[in-house]
Amino acid sequence: MTEGDAAGRLVRPFTLTGGRTRPSRADFTLITSVTAVDPPPEGPARSQPEHQRIVRLCARPVVVAELAAQLDLPVSVVVILLCDLLEAGRITVRAPRPVSRTPDLDLLQKVRDGLGRL
């Protein structure tokens, strides 16, 4: 272990976002699904290592919370980086499906019966 490892991350999160503290979009949640665009769009793309890692991790759909955990970064920082990638056309996002407010009585009955058999 080097001295830098013991001291923790050398690059502060605010430097990864260029000092930005708020995302350009407000529709990302912890369970928003993110997927890399294949093939990547033509044109200039940010070459920041974190952007590249995110695109690699999003080869398959992954939710924002899991992505933040894999990157070992705060969710707020990851969301700002995701906004950059979305604006560059490098990723697609899918909002979580809304959950019905009415309970599924058939499902609840099956769960109750299953628990009763335990």
C-alpha positions in Angstrom: 0.0 0.0 0.0 1.4 3.4 -1.0 1.1 6.6 1.0 -1.5 7.8 -1.6 -3.6 4.7 -1.1 -3.7 5.3 2.7 -4.7 8.9 2.3 -7.6 8.0 0.1 -8.8 9.2 -3.3 -6.3 11.7 -4.7 -8.8 13.3 -7.2 -11.6 15.1 -5.4 -15.2 14.5 -6.7 -15.7 18.1 -7.6 -12.8 18.0 -10.0 -14.5 15.2 -11.9 -17.5 17.4 -12.5 -15.6 20.6 -13.3 -16.8 22.1 -10.1 -20.5 21.5 -11.0 -22.7 20.6 -8.0 -26.0 20.1 -9.8 -26.9 17.9 -12.7 -28.3 19.4 -15.9 -31.3 17.1 -15.6 -33.5 16.2 -12.7 -34.9 13.0 -13.9 -32.2 10.6 -12.7 -33.2 8.4 -9.7 -31.2 5.7 -7.9 -33.1 3.1 -10.0 -32.9 4.8 -13.4 -31.5 2.2 -15.9 -28.5 3.3 -18.0 -27.1 1.6 -21.1 -24.2 2.6 -23.4 -25.1 3.4 -27.0 -23.7 0.9 -29.4 -22.0 1.9 -31.6 -20.9 5.1 -30.0 -21.9 8.3 -31.9 -19.4 10.1 -34.1 -17.9 13.4 -33.2 -15.9 14.8 -30.2 -16.5 13.0 -27.0 -15.1 13.8 -23.5 -12.2 11.6 -22.9 -12.3 11.8 -19.1 -11.4 8.4 -17.6 -14.5 8.3 -15.5 -16.7 8.9 -18.6 -14.9 6.0 -20.3 -15.4 3.7 -17.2 -19.1 4.5 -17.1 -19.6 3.7 -20.8 -17.7 0.4 -20.3 -19.8 -0.5 -17.2 -23.0 0.3 -19.1 -22.4 -2.2 -21.8 -25.4 -4.0 -20.2 -28.2 -2.0 -18.5 -27.2 -0.9 -15.0 -29.0 1.3 -12.4 -27.5 4.5 -11.2 -27.0 3.3 -7.6 -25.1 0.2 -8.7 -23.0 2.3 -11.1 -22.1 4.7 -8.2 -21.1 1.7 -6.1 -18.9 0.2 -8.8 -17.2 3.5 -9.4 -16.8 4.2 -5.7 -18.2 7.7 -6.3 -21.0 9.7 -4.7 -24.3 9.3 -6.6 -24.5 13.0 -7.1 -21.2 13.0 -8.9 -22.2 10.0 -11.0 -25.4 11.7 -12.1 -23.5 14.8 -13.3 -21.2 12.5 -15.3 -24.2 10.6 -16.7 -25.8 13.9 -17.8 -22.6 14.7 -19.7 -22.7 11.3 -21.4 -26.4 11.6 -22.2 -26.0 15.0 -23.8 -23.1 13.6 -25.9 -25.3 10.7 -27.0 -23.1 8.1 -25.4 -25.8 6.5 -23.2 -29.5 6.0 -23.1 -31.6 6.1 -19.9 -34.8 4.4 -19.0 -36.9 5.7 -16.1 -38.2 3.1 -13.7 -41.7 1.8 -14.4 -44.3 3.4 -12.1 -45.5 1.1 -9.4 -49.2 0.7 -9.0 -50.7 2.1 -5.8 -53.3 -0.6 -5.7 -52.2 -3.9 -4.2 -52.3 -7.1 -6.3 -54.6 -9.2 -4.1 -53.8 -12.4 -6.0 -50.1 -11.9 -5.5 -50.6 -11.0 -1.8 -52.6 -14.2 -1.3 -49.9 -16.3 -3.0 -47.2 -14.7 -0.7 -49.4 -15.4 2.4 -49.9 -19.0 1.3 -46.2 -19.5 0.6 -45.2 -18.1 4.0 -47.8 -20.3 5.7 -46.1 -23.4 4.1 -42.8 -22.4 5.7 
